[in-house]
Amino acid sequence: MLYFNAPSEIIQGNICSFSYQYFFENPAFYFLEIRNYKDEFTSNNYQWFMIQKSNLKVTALNLRFVDSSTMVEERFFEEGYLKFNSTSATYIEKYNSAQHSLIQIPSAAIPASVHQGVANFIG
């Protein structure tokens, strides 16, 4: 069973535990980072996903580089580039150069179907 109340709370399932670090959305998709607690001893326990709203298809993104400052965060993926601050983000797809504006939302507003989709994907 999945549950959540606060952004920092761990989402627990039968075979996975994770917390949301960042969560963005636009009319077409969700874009999120989780911390996966499945294996505490690895440094690679942060994962990024894109979820299509139309069919809730979860796609794992391959993080290549991180750049952070006090005002702006940047993530470079094999699939594209994400630039964000505390309220909004822009994602640029690598292969077709489409640009997507996103807004950041609190984890309490994340739909249960998204929680379940992520848990199923990583579990």
C-alpha positions in Angstrom: 0.0 0.0 0.0 1.3 3.5 -0.9 0.7 6.5 1.4 1.9 10.0 1.7 1.2 13.2 3.6 4.2 15.5 3.3 6.9 16.1 0.6 9.6 14.5 2.7 7.6 11.5 3.7 8.7 8.1 2.3 6.3 6.4 0.0 6.3 2.7 1.0 5.1 -0.3 -1.0 5.5 -4.1 -0.6 8.9 -4.0 -2.4 9.9 -0.4 -2.6 10.3 2.7 -0.6 10.9 6.1 -2.1 10.4 9.9 -1.6 9.8 12.6 -4.1 12.6 15.1 -4.4 11.2 17.2 -7.3 7.8 17.0 -9.1 6.8 19.0 -12.1 3.8 18.9 -14.5 2.3 20.4 -17.6 -0.8 19.4 -19.6 1.0 16.5 -21.3 3.2 14.8 -18.7 4.7 14.6 -15.2 8.4 15.0 -14.6 9.8 13.8 -11.3 12.9 12.8 -9.3 12.7 10.2 -6.5 15.0 8.9 -3.9 14.8 5.1 -3.9 15.5 3.6 -0.5 15.6 0.0 -1.9 19.4 -0.1 -1.5 20.8 2.4 0.9 24.4 1.5 0.2 24.5 2.7 -3.4 25.0 6.3 -4.4 22.8 5.9 -7.5 19.5 5.9 -5.5 18.1 9.1 -7.2 16.1 8.5 -10.3 14.3 10.8 -12.8 11.1 9.8 -14.6 8.8 11.2 -17.2 5.2 10.0 -17.1 2.7 10.6 -20.0 -0.6 11.8 -18.6 -2.6 10.3 -21.5 -1.7 6.7 -20.6 0.5 6.9 -17.4 3.4 5.4 -19.3 6.5 5.7 -17.1 9.9 6.4 -18.8 13.1 6.3 -16.8 15.5 9.1 -17.8 19.3 8.6 -17.9 21.0 11.3 -15.9 24.4 12.4 -17.2 25.3 15.6 -15.4 24.0 17.8 -12.6 24.6 21.5 -12.2 23.3 23.5 -9.2 23.3 27.0 -8.0 21.3 28.9 -5.4 18.8 30.1 -8.0 18.8 27.5 -10.8 19.2 23.7 -11.0 20.1 22.0 -14.2 19.9 18.3 -15.2 21.4 16.9 -18.3 19.9 13.6 -19.5 20.6 11.4 -22.4 17.1 12.2 -23.5 17.2 16.0 -23.0 17.9 18.9 -20.6 15.9 20.3 -17.6 16.4 23.7 -16.1 14.3 24.6 -13.0 13.9 26.8 -9.9 11.6 26.6 -6.9 8.4 27.2 -8.9 8.9 26.2 -12.6 11.0 24.3 -15.1 11.7 24.0 -18.8 12.5 20.6 -20.4 14.0 20.4 -23.8 13.9 17.1 -25.6 17.2 16.1 -27.2 15.9 14.3 -30.3 13.1 16.6 -31.6 14.1 19.8 -29.7 10.6 20.2 -28.3 10.5 22.6 -25.4 8.1 22.0 -22.5 7.2 24.5 -19.7 6.4 22.9 -16.4 5.3 24.0 -12.9 6.5 22.5 -9.7 3.8 21.0 -7.5 3.9 19.7 -3.9 4.0 15.9 -3.4 0.6 16.1 -1.5 -1.0 17.0 -4.9 0.5 14.1 -6.8 -2.3 11.8 -8.1 -2.5 8.3 -6.6 -2.2 6.8 -10.0 1.2 8.4 -10.5 2.4 7.0 -7.1 1.2 3.5 -8.2 2.8 3.8 -11.6 6.2 4.8 -10.1 6.0 2.1 -7.5 5.1 -0.5 -10.1 8.0 0.7 -12.4 10.7 0.6 -9.8 9.3 -2.4 -7.9 
